[in-house]
Each structure stands twice: as structure tokens, then as C-alpha cells.
Amino acid sequence: MILVKLGGSVITDKSRLRTFRRSACDRLAREMRSGASEGILVVHGAGSFGHIVAKKYALHKGLKYDSQVEHVATVQRDVRELNLRVLESLIDAGLNAVSVPPASSSTFENGCVKTFSDTPFSSLLDMGLVPVSFGDVVPDMAMGFSICSGDLMMAELAKAFKPRLVVFCADVDGVFDKDPKLDKSAKLLDEIDSSITMTSFKEKSVNADVTGSMKGKIEMMLAISEHCEKCIIVNGNVRGRLESAIKGTQVKSTTVVPRQVSA
Ligand code: IPE
């Protein structure tokens, strides 16, 4: 089985509210269809269907003031609209995609997963369907509501299903030693493990969105890499990278390897 995250920065224009990048999503859907000969689990980010409004009204902080509630509803609706468009792309590519919102498998407390059931996913996989989950605003037992990132779902799914391969489709070639969008001398790292100098990734980057910093994302990927044979970050904006990663051919990317266990 393979587990694929379609990053919100690839399938949406993150700077323009609710802007779907249909052709990018269609291409990634076709690459999954032609690359994979096994079960597929898909998670997608929220991009500009989630982050802009969630950040404006601090939805990641939970219920703080009454007027947030109206924006919980709009973000829920908007991410479902995105999910529907992703489903359309996948179905058009020949994948039998079905939606599994995070709250149908999980409960949440303080922004973390409290309980997770793999049944909603495994029963669909058994029928040959492709379950699709996504970053969402979710009920939270301690905070009223909170944000579940797509990466959080990735971690739960990796733990439960131990996929052969986990692929993160990002809008950059992988993990760099510096921010490639700010520094032209940034070098792509072929491989990272837990010894990666975390000091080079600030806790809160200037443009950090509601689901956190690069440091947090890398820590999540390191944890995920312990539950799969291979965990890889590819540039989802470059044609063929996802398909090559799925087929196991050499591709420009960063491979995430688990913490080195000392002998
Ligand atoms: C964010 O999910 C969810 C909401 C803001 C509602 P992700 O963190 O997985 O989204 P991307 O991939 O960064 O856009």
C-alpha cells in the first residue's frame, strides 16, 4: 500500500482564497493511477481553502470568542468543496476515490488525535476504493474545535497501515539546508534523519500557517518514516516526480529516514 499527501500548496494557490489548481491535481491523480499497482490512501492539505480564514480568526487556538463559530462553519464548508474537487480529479483519472473526513475516524483533544479507528479506511480499501482524507477544522474535546492538519492524518494512517511508501507532494524539490524561496544558495538534502540540525529550522517561520512550522512538519515526517519502508518528499509541481517515486525510479527528492537506533 502507498500513502500520498497532496500538499495544499500544490493543489491550491495558497495566496488566493479558495483557488483550486485543477490541472496540477489532475496530473497528480493520473500519475498515481499509472504509477501504483496496489492500494492507495490519499490525504490532501487545505491550502487557500483552509489556512487563510483559519489564520484570520485563530481557529487553531480553539474557541476563544463567539464570532469564531461562523468561520468554523465556512472553513468546514470550504475544505469540503476542495475535497469534492480532489475527488473529481481522482475519479476522472480512474481512481475510485471516496471521502473520509478526519472526524469520521478520529476524536481530538488539545489539537492532538485522542482516538483513531482505521476501520473507515480499511473497509473501503478492502473494496478496492481509494480513501481520501484531508486537513480540516474538527471538534475538540478540550478546545471546542481545533485544526487537524493533513500531516496529522498521515501520521495516524502510517502507524495503522504501515505502507510500503509514503510520498509528500510539496511545492519544492524536498528539504533544503536553507529556505529555497528566500535563499538561492540553498542546497537540496538527498536524505534527512533525526540528526538534521533542527536549529536551522526556526520554531515559527514568518509565514507559518495554522498547522505550524517547517520544523514541526519535519518532526512529523521523521515519526512517519518509522512506520513505512520509505518516506519521500517530491516536488508535486514537476511532471513525473510523483509517478517515478511510486515506481521506485530515481527522482530528485528528499528521503526521510527514521531516527538512527544506536547499537
Ligand atoms: C490544514 O491542513 C487544515 C486547515 C487549515 C483547515 P494542512 O496543514 O494539511 O494543509 P496544507 O497542506 O498546509 O495546505
Residues whose N, C-alpha, C, O or C-beta is under 5 A from the ligand:
A	BS01	IPE	L6 G7 G8 S9 H44 G45 A46 G47 G50 H51 A54 G135 D136 V137 I147 C148 S149 G150 D151 T211
